[in-house]
Amino acid sequence: MLLIHPPLAKACEPPAGITRLAGALRGNNQDCTLWDANLEAQLFLLKQPQVPVDTWGKRAWRNVQPNLTKLRRPQLYENSDRYQRAIIDVNRALSQSIDQPGITISLANYQDEAFSPLRSEDLLRAAEEYERNPFFPFFQNRVPELLAKARGEWIGISLNYLSQALPAFALIGFLKNKYPDFSLILGGGLITSWLRSPSWENPFAELIDRLVAGPGEESLLEILGKTSDSNYSQPDFSGLPLQDYLAPGLILPYSASTGCYWNRCSFCPEKAEGAPYTRISADQVMADITALVSASQPRLIHFLDNAVSPALMKRLSLQPPGPAWYGFARVSPELCSPDFCMGLRRSGCVMLKLGIESGSQEVLTAMDKGIDLQMVEEALSGLAAAGIATYVYLLFGTPSESIYEARQTLDFTVRHADAISFLNLAIFNLPRNSPESNDLALHDFSAADLALYTDFHHPRDWNRKAVRNFLSTEFKPHPAIRQILQRDPPFYTSNHAPFFG
């Protein structure tokens, strides 16, 4: 089986999804080949001869290969200005590597003015008109080589982000047209969200042979007619170009759980989709990490969990994994302990991502976050004292917020700016299937049949336009906050932030 991670997504670490599938298949004596088409496609475009259209483009193309080399070396990350210039120039070259009206690409996104990834009709058109896609020359060049070596009849594609949807369907159209003897399986996070919608009706039945929701290990084995020989297999990165990712050493992605152990926050997409929480035992996690670190020698471990559990953090403190590590965590009583934070730092923790969401206690209570501002303050203080960077996520425009509460968040952020290393500011999107949406007046953003979110009349008239105006005129310009925002690595944001924390 050929397992594919399609363009376009951030190419700074290996794709975790297909490595978990590979572990399950190979652990049950099933051959598979991993293809990170996302990384390869971007590097392919950056090697094509170009005629730059401006002075900046000329500089960017002249330096693109040296800059790619620099992005893979630690020395560049010692100077933020040099790093930013290198990555912005690489992005400039990538953006100029295609010349198709209405299509724009960057190191982190793909957009097409003519096609929407939220309309099934457009995805089917992208498959039908696959030669129009800017990645088609790459697909045409690389796919024959891969399938010439393939054994079996199945191709699996992992679709996780909206930025991957149109290129993925162009690839599907190409495969269906040129290699009709292969059957196609489509899974991944985005597909899971679509399939778990109560209104889901499959528009892709004639194009895709199987759609898989949730973790796909058992489904793939079942499709292949195999019974699992074991209940668990660790991820397998064999066959991926681990030295080619755009980071100063290998970032090893690893999931110790799926779903969220809290699973109570109002308007949470995970809760709306009914995603169950499952976890791997701490003993198994440590065995996996030990084996993977020995095999790949990563510089950094990226825990992909929605929230690394306090129990796992305690285990990591007692049994440091070796390389530095980071991941998402809930503000918890454990993080309020300075000794606990110091233990995390000794274990190699260099950064924690924290979904604080608001500096208003009323908003946090209404969202059922299970935290109070005193806990948040103590956690930020303890992590800062321990030397652990924080990447803080704030959410504006929730139904319980008004400009009054938003200004409380502004004041809270300014007061604790010294303990906040990075900031992510987001405007609230209401999940279509959120149970709390029954109490709101809803109206769609558009007629897109695959949209995951819907608009609503804000009960306190705190609409998206007003939120955007507040962020641009009050929140972001504040000197303390502007200084934090300027530290955020362009394009790769939290994926590269641990190297600057």
C-alpha positions as CSV (number, residue, x, y, z in Angstrom):
1,M,0.0,0.0,0.0
2,L,1.1,3.5,-0.8
3,L,0.3,6.0,2.0
4,I,0.4,9.7,1.0
5,H,0.5,13.0,2.8
6,P,-0.5,15.5,0.1
7,P,0.3,19.2,-0.3
8,L,0.0,21.7,1.2
9,A,0.9,21.9,4.8
10,K,3.9,23.0,6.9
11,A,6.9,21.0,5.9
12,C,8.9,21.3,9.1
13,E,8.3,17.8,10.6
14,P,7.2,14.4,9.3
15,P,3.4,13.7,9.0
16,A,2.4,11.7,12.0
17,G,-0.8,10.2,10.6
18,I,0.8,8.0,7.9
19,T,3.6,6.9,10.3
20,R,1.0,5.5,12.7
21,L,-0.7,3.7,9.8
22,A,2.7,2.4,8.7
23,G,3.4,1.1,12.2
24,A,0.1,-0.9,12.2
25,L,0.6,-2.3,8.7
26,R,4.2,-3.3,9.1
27,G,3.5,-4.6,12.6
28,N,1.1,-7.0,10.9
29,N,3.4,-8.0,8.1
30,Q,1.9,-5.7,5.5
31,D,4.2,-3.8,3.2
32,C,3.7,-0.1,2.7
33,T,5.5,2.9,1.2
34,L,5.3,6.3,2.8
35,W,5.2,9.4,0.5
36,D,5.4,12.9,2.0
37,A,4.2,14.5,-1.2
38,N,3.8,17.8,0.7
39,L,7.5,18.2,1.5
40,E,8.6,16.8,-1.9
41,A,6.2,19.0,-3.8
42,Q,7.4,22.2,-2.2
43,L,11.1,21.3,-2.7
44,F,10.3,20.4,-6.3
45,L,8.8,23.8,-7.0
46,L,11.7,25.5,-5.4
47,K,14.1,23.8,-7.8
48,Q,12.4,24.7,-11.0
49,P,14.0,27.4,-13.2
50,Q,12.3,30.8,-12.7
51,V,12.3,34.3,-14.2
52,P,11.7,36.5,-11.1
53,V,9.3,39.4,-11.6
54,D,10.9,41.8,-9.1
55,T,14.0,42.7,-7.2
56,W,12.8,40.8,-4.1
57,G,12.1,37.8,-6.2
58,K,15.5,37.8,-7.8
59,R,17.1,37.9,-4.3
60,A,14.8,35.2,-3.0
61,W,15.5,32.8,-5.9
62,R,19.2,33.5,-5.9
63,N,19.4,32.5,-2.2
64,V,16.6,29.8,-2.1
65,Q,18.9,26.8,-1.8
66,P,21.4,28.4,0.6
67,N,18.4,29.5,2.7
68,L,16.9,26.0,2.7
69,T,20.2,24.8,4.0
70,K,20.3,27.4,6.7
71,L,16.8,26.5,7.9
72,R,18.1,23.0,8.6
73,R,20.9,24.3,10.8
74,P,20.7,25.5,14.4
75,Q,22.9,28.5,13.9
76,L,20.2,30.4,11.9
77,Y,17.8,30.2,14.9
78,E,20.3,32.0,17.1
79,N,19.4,35.3,15.4
80,S,15.7,36.1,14.9
81,D,16.3,38.7,12.2
82,R,18.4,36.4,10.0
83,Y,15.9,33.6,10.5
84,Q,12.9,35.8,9.5
85,R,14.7,37.1,6.4
86,A,15.6,33.5,5.3
87,I,12.1,32.1,5.8
88,I,10.4,35.1,4.3
89,D,12.6,34.9,1.2
90,V,12.0,31.1,0.9
91,N,8.3,31.8,1.0
92,R,8.6,34.6,-1.6
93,A,10.3,32.1,-3.9
94,L,7.7,29.5,-3.3
95,S,4.9,32.0,-4.0
96,Q,6.5,32.9,-7.3
97,S,7.1,29.3,-8.3
98,I,3.6,29.2,-9.9
99,D,2.0,31.6,-12.4
100,Q,-1.6,30.7,-12.4
101,P,-4.2,33.4,-12.0
102,G,-6.2,33.1,-8.7
103,I,-3.9,30.5,-7.1
104,T,-1.6,31.5,-4.3
105,I,0.6,29.3,-2.2
106,S,2.8,29.9,0.8
107,L,4.8,27.7,3.2
108,A,1.6,27.2,5.2
109,N,-1.3,27.6,2.8
110,Y,-2.9,27.0,-0.6
111,Q,-5.8,29.1,-1.9
112,D,-7.7,29.1,-5.2
113,E,-10.1,31.9,-5.9
114,A,-12.0,29.7,-8.4
115,F,-12.4,26.6,-6.2
116,S,-13.4,26.3,-2.5
117,P,-12.3,23.3,-0.4
118,L,-15.6,23.6,1.4
119,R,-17.7,22.8,-1.6
120,S,-17.9,19.2,-2.8
121,E,-18.7,20.4,-6.3
122,D,-15.4,22.3,-6.4
123,L,-13.4,19.3,-5.1
124,L,-14.9,17.1,-7.8
125,R,-14.0,19.7,-10.4
126,A,-10.5,19.9,-9.0
127,A,-10.2,16.1,-9.5
128,E,-11.7,16.4,-13.0
129,E,-9.4,19.3,-14.0
130,Y,-6.3,17.9,-12.3
131,E,-3.9,19.2,-15.0
132,R,-4.9,22.7,-13.9
133,N,-3.4,22.2,-10.4
134,P,0.1,23.7,-10.0
135,F,1.3,20.5,-8.4
136,F,0.3,18.4,-11.5
137,P,3.9,18.5,-13.1
138,F,5.2,17.1,-9.8
139,F,2.5,14.4,-9.6
140,Q,3.1,13.5,-13.2
141,N,6.9,13.2,-12.6
142,R,6.8,11.3,-9.2
143,V,3.8,9.0,-9.2
144,P,4.9,6.7,-12.0
145,E,8.2,6.0,-10.1
146,L,6.3,5.2,-6.9
147,L,3.6,3.0,-8.4
148,A,6.1,1.1,-10.5
149,K,7.5,-0.3,-7.2
150,A,4.1,-0.7,-5.5
151,R,2.8,-4.1,-4.5
152,G,-0.9,-4.3,-3.9
153,E,-4.0,-2.5,-5.1
154,W,-4.6,0.2,-2.6
155,I,-3.5,3.8,-2.2
156,G,-4.3,5.7,1.1
157,I,-4.4,9.5,1.3
158,S,-4.3,11.3,4.6
159,L,-6.3,14.6,4.4
160,N,-6.0,16.7,7.5
161,Y,-6.2,20.4,6.6
162,L,-8.3,22.5,4.3
163,S,-5.1,23.7,2.7
164,Q,-4.5,20.2,1.4
165,A,-8.0,19.5,0.0
166,L,-7.8,20.9,-3.5
167,P,-4.3,19.5,-4.2
168,A,-5.3,16.2,-2.7
169,F,-8.4,16.0,-5.0
170,A,-6.3,16.9,-8.0
171,L,-4.0,14.0,-7.1
172,I,-7.0,11.8,-6.7
173,G,-8.2,12.8,-10.1
174,F,-4.8,12.1,-11.7
175,L,-4.6,8.7,-10.0
176,K,-8.2,7.7,-11.1
177,N,-7.5,8.7,-14.6
178,K,-4.0,7.2,-15.1
179,Y,-4.1,4.3,-12.6
180,P,-7.7,3.0,-12.5
181,D,-6.6,-0.4,-11.3
182,F,-5.7,1.1,-7.9
183,S,-8.4,1.6,-5.2
184,L,-8.3,4.8,-3.2
185,I,-8.9,5.2,0.6
186,L,-9.3,8.7,2.0
187,G,-8.9,9.4,5.7
188,G,-7.4,12.0,8.1
189,G,-8.6,14.7,10.4
190,L,-10.6,16.7,7.8
191,I,-12.3,13.6,6.4
192,T,-13.2,12.6,10.0
193,S,-14.8,15.9,10.7
194,W,-16.9,15.7,7.5
195,L,-18.0,12.1,8.1
196,R,-19.0,12.8,11.7
197,S,-21.4,15.5,10.7
198,P,-25.1,14.4,11.1
199,S,-25.9,15.9,7.7
200,W,-23.1,14.0,5.9
201,E,-24.1,12.5,2.5
202,N,-21.2,11.1,0.5
203,P,-20.6,13.2,-2.7
204,F,-17.4,11.3,-3.6
205,A,-18.7,7.7,-4.0
206,E,-17.7,7.5,-7.7
207,L,-14.3,8.9,-7.1
208,I,-13.1,7.4,-3.8
209,D,-13.5,3.8,-2.9
210,R,-13.4,4.0,0.9
211,L,-13.7,6.9,3.4
212,V,-12.4,6.3,6.9
213,A,-13.2,8.3,10.0
214,G,-11.0,8.4,13.1
215,P,-7.8,6.4,13.6
216,G,-7.4,4.3,10.5
217,E,-5.2,1.5,11.6
218,E,-7.9,-1.1,12.2
219,S,-9.8,0.0,9.1
220,L,-6.8,-0.4,6.8
221,L,-6.2,-3.9,8.1
222,E,-9.8,-4.8,7.7
223,I,-9.8,-3.5,4.1
224,L,-6.8,-5.6,3.4
225,G,-8.6,-8.6,4.8
226,K,-6.1,-9.0,7.7
227,T,-6.7,-9.6,11.4
228,S,-4.5,-7.6,13.7
229,D,-1.8,-9.8,15.2
230,S,-1.3,-7.3,18.1
231,N,-3.3,-4.6,19.8
232,Y,-0.7,-1.9,19.3
233,S,2.2,-1.0,17.1
234,Q,4.4,2.1,17.5
235,P,4.7,4.6,14.7
236,D,7.1,3.8,11.9
237,F,9.0,6.6,10.1
238,S,11.0,4.3,7.8
239,G,11.2,5.6,4.3
240,L,10.6,9.3,5.0
241,P,13.3,11.8,4.2
242,L,14.0,12.7,7.8
243,Q,16.9,15.0,7.0
244,D,15.0,17.1,4.5
245,Y,12.4,18.8,6.7
246,L,12.7,22.5,7.2
247,A,13.9,22.6,10.8
248,P,17.2,22.6,12.6
249,G,17.2,18.9,13.3
250,L,14.4,16.4,13.2
251,I,11.2,17.2,15.0
252,L,9.6,13.9,16.0
253,P,5.8,14.1,16.2
254,Y,4.1,11.7,18.6
255,S,0.5,11.3,19.9
256,A,0.0,9.7,23.4
257,S,-3.7,10.2,23.1
258,T,-6.6,11.1,20.8
259,G,-9.5,13.3,21.8
260,C,-9.4,15.4,24.9
261,Y,-9.4,14.2,28.5
262,W,-11.3,17.3,29.6
263,N,-13.9,17.3,26.8
264,R,-16.2,19.7,28.4
265,C,-15.4,23.1,26.9
266,S,-18.4,24.7,25.3
267,F,-18.4,25.0,21.5
268,C,-15.4,22.6,21.2
269,P,-15.1,20.9,17.8
270,E,-13.9,17.7,19.4
271,K,-17.0,17.6,21.6
272,A,-19.3,18.5,18.7
273,E,-17.9,15.6,16.7
274,G,-18.3,13.2,19.6
275,A,-14.6,12.3,19.4
276,P,-13.8,9.8,22.2
277,Y,-10.8,10.2,24.4
278,T,-8.3,7.3,24.2
279,R,-4.8,7.2,25.6
280,I,-1.7,5.0,25.4
281,S,-0.4,3.8,28.7
282,A,2.5,5.8,30.1
283,D,4.7,2.7,30.0
284,Q,4.0,2.2,26.3
285,V,4.6,5.9,25.6
286,M,8.0,5.8,27.2
287,A,8.8,2.6,25.4
288,D,7.8,4.2,22.1
289,I,9.8,7.4,22.7
290,T,12.9,5.4,23.8
291,A,12.8,3.3,20.6
292,L,12.0,6.2,18.2
293,V,14.6,8.5,19.8
294,S,17.2,5.7,19.4
295,A,16.3,5.1,15.8
296,S,16.0,8.7,14.5
297,Q,18.0,10.9,16.9
298,P,15.5,13.8,16.9
299,R,16.4,17.3,18.2
300,L,12.9,17.9,19.4
301,I,9.8,15.8,20.3
302,H,6.4,17.3,19.4
303,F,3.6,15.8,21.5
304,L,0.5,16.2,19.3
305,D,-2.1,15.5,22.0
306,N,-5.0,17.9,22.4
307,A,-3.6,18.2,25.9
308,V,-0.7,16.3,27.4
309,S,-2.1,14.8,30.6
310,P,-0.7,15.7,34.0
311,A,0.0,12.0,34.5
312,L,2.2,11.8,31.4
313,M,4.0,15.1,32.3
314,K,4.8,13.6,35.7
315,R,6.2,10.5,34.0
316,L,8.3,12.6,31.7
317,S,9.7,14.4,34.7
318,L,10.7,11.1,36.3
319,Q,12.0,9.6,33.0
320,P,13.3,12.4,30.7
321,P,13.0,11.3,27.1
322,G,16.4,12.7,26.1
323,P,15.6,15.4,23.5
324,A,13.8,18.6,24.2
325,W,10.0,18.4,23.9
326,Y,6.9,20.5,23.7
327,G,3.1,20.2,23.3
328,F,-0.3,21.5,24.3
329,A,-1.3,21.4,28.0
330,R,-4.4,22.4,30.0
331,V,-3.8,24.8,32.8
332,S,-4.1,22.5,35.7
333,P,-3.3,22.5,39.5
334,E,-0.1,20.7,38.7
335,L,1.2,23.6,36.6
336,C,0.5,25.9,39.5
337,S,3.4,24.2,41.4
338,P,6.8,25.8,40.8
339,D,8.4,22.4,41.7
340,F,6.4,20.7,39.1
341,C,7.3,23.2,36.5
342,M,11.0,22.9,37.4
343,G,10.7,19.1,37.0
344,L,9.2,19.6,33.5
345,R,12.1,21.8,32.6
346,R,14.6,19.3,33.8
347,S,12.8,16.7,31.7
348,G,13.5,18.7,28.5
349,C,10.3,20.7,28.2
350,V,11.1,23.9,26.4
351,M,7.6,25.2,25.6
352,L,3.9,24.5,26.5
353,K,1.0,25.7,24.4
354,L,-1.8,26.8,26.6
355,G,-5.4,27.4,25.5
356,I,-6.2,30.2,28.0
357,E,-8.8,31.7,25.7
358,S,-9.8,34.7,27.8
359,G,-8.7,37.0,30.6
360,S,-12.3,37.2,31.8
361,Q,-13.4,34.8,34.5
362,E,-17.0,35.2,33.4
363,V,-16.1,34.0,29.9
364,L,-14.0,31.1,31.2
365,T,-16.9,30.0,33.5
366,A,-19.4,30.2,30.6
367,M,-17.1,28.1,28.4
368,D,-16.7,25.5,31.1
369,K,-13.0,25.7,30.8
370,G,-12.5,24.3,34.3
371,I,-9.8,26.9,35.2
372,D,-9.7,30.2,37.0
373,L,-7.5,33.2,36.4
374,Q,-5.6,32.7,39.6
375,M,-4.6,29.2,38.3
376,V,-3.6,30.8,35.0
377,E,-1.5,33.4,36.7
378,E,0.3,30.9,38.9
379,A,1.0,28.6,35.9
380,L,2.4,31.4,33.8
381,S,4.6,32.5,36.7
382,G,5.8,29.0,37.5
383,L,6.6,28.2,33.8
384,A,8.4,31.5,33.3
385,A,10.5,31.0,36.4
386,A,11.4,27.5,35.2
387,G,12.5,28.8,31.8
388,I,9.7,27.1,29.9
389,A,8.3,29.2,27.0
390,T,4.5,29.6,26.7
391,Y,2.6,29.9,23.5
392,V,-0.8,31.3,24.6
393,Y,-4.0,30.9,22.6
394,L,-6.7,33.6,23.1
395,L,-10.2,33.4,21.6
396,F,-12.3,36.4,20.9
397,G,-16.0,36.7,20.0
398,T,-17.4,33.8,22.0
399,P,-21.2,34.1,22.8
400,S,-20.5,35.1,26.4
401,E,-18.0,37.9,25.5
402,S,-18.5,41.6,24.8
403,I,-16.0,44.3,24.3
404,Y,-15.9,44.7,28.1
405,E,-14.6,41.1,28.6
406,A,-12.3,41.5,25.6
407,R,-10.7,44.5,27.3
408,Q,-10.3,42.4,30.4
409,T,-8.4,39.9,28.3
410,L,-6.3,42.8,27.0
411,D,-5.5,44.0,30.6
412,F,-4.7,40.4,31.7
413,T,-2.4,39.8,28.8
414,V,-0.5,43.1,29.4
415,R,-0.1,42.4,33.1
416,H,1.4,39.0,32.4
417,A,3.3,39.9,29.2
418,D,6.6,39.0,30.8
419,A,5.5,35.4,31.2
420,I,4.0,35.0,27.7
421,S,6.5,34.1,25.1
422,F,4.2,33.9,22.0
423,L,0.5,34.7,21.3
424,N,-2.1,33.2,18.9
425,L,-5.1,35.4,18.5
426,A,-8.2,33.8,17.0
427,I,-11.8,34.9,16.3
428,F,-14.4,32.4,17.4
429,N,-16.0,30.0,14.9
430,L,-19.1,28.2,15.9
431,P,-19.0,24.4,15.0
432,R,-22.0,23.5,13.0
433,N,-22.9,20.5,15.2
434,S,-22.2,22.2,18.6
435,P,-25.0,21.3,21.0
436,E,-24.8,24.8,22.4
437,S,-25.7,26.3,19.0
438,N,-29.4,25.4,19.7
439,D,-29.6,28.6,21.8
440,L,-28.2,30.9,19.1
441,A,-29.7,32.4,15.9
442,L,-27.7,30.8,13.2
443,H,-27.0,31.8,9.6
444,D,-24.4,30.3,7.2
445,F,-21.3,32.0,6.0
446,S,-22.0,30.6,2.5
447,A,-23.7,27.8,0.7
448,A,-20.7,25.5,1.1
449,D,-21.9,22.0,1.9
450,L,-18.7,20.9,3.6
451,A,-18.4,23.9,5.9
452,L,-17.5,22.9,9.5
453,Y,-18.6,26.2,11.0
454,T,-21.6,28.5,10.9
455,D,-22.1,32.1,11.6
456,F,-24.6,33.3,14.3
457,H,-26.2,36.5,15.6
458,H,-24.1,37.3,18.7
459,P,-26.4,37.7,21.7
460,R,-24.3,40.8,22.8
461,D,-23.9,42.3,19.3
462,W,-20.1,41.5,19.5
463,N,-19.9,40.5,15.8
464,R,-16.9,39.5,13.8
465,K,-16.4,42.9,12.3
466,A,-16.4,44.5,15.7
467,V,-14.0,41.9,17.1
468,R,-11.6,42.4,14.2
469,N,-11.7,46.1,14.7
470,F,-10.9,45.7,18.4
471,L,-8.0,43.4,17.7
472,S,-6.5,45.7,15.1
473,T,-7.0,49.1,16.8
474,E,-6.7,48.2,20.6
475,F,-5.3,44.8,21.2
476,K,-2.4,44.3,18.8
477,P,-1.1,47.9,18.9
478,H,-0.5,47.8,22.6
479,P,3.4,48.0,23.0
480,A,3.6,45.0,25.4
481,I,1.5,42.8,23.1
482,R,3.1,44.1,19.9
483,Q,6.4,43.0,21.3
484,I,5.1,39.4,21.9
485,L,3.5,39.2,18.4
486,Q,6.7,40.2,16.7
487,R,8.5,37.2,18.2
488,D,6.2,34.7,16.4
489,P,8.1,32.8,13.7
490,P,6.5,33.6,10.2
491,F,4.5,30.8,8.6
492,Y,5.7,28.0,10.9
493,T,4.6,29.8,14.1
494,S,4.4,27.3,17.0
495,N,6.3,24.6,15.1
496,H,9.4,26.7,15.1
497,A,8.8,28.7,18.3
498,P,10.4,26.1,20.6
499,F,13.8,27.0,19.0
500,F,13.4,30.6,20.1
501,G,11.7,30.2,23.5
